[in-house]
Amino acid sequence: MTEVFEHKYMVFSIEDGPKVITEALNTYGAEGWSLTNMVTINAGEHLVAWLVKKTMIETPDPQTSKKNKISTLWTEESE
């Protein structure tokens, strides 16, 4: 298994208010995302939030894959 980090960003309008922003961030937090940074853009009209999430990716084992392929080729299919 290999550990990788996914990144995403979200853009919020200041007019939405803190409740909408907090609810959105909490929703993503429940899925494992963490807030890493937040900046204002467009003269303070919008907020951009950067999120990160640690993910484990299963790396294939070449020997096991080869054995499975050979086994599939030499196994009789039963109906």
Secondary structure as UniProt FT lines:
FT   STRAND          2..13
FT   HELIX           14..16
FT   HELIX           17..30
FT   TURN            31..32
FT   STRAND          34..41
FT   TURN            42..45
FT   STRAND          46..57
FT   HELIX           62..74
//
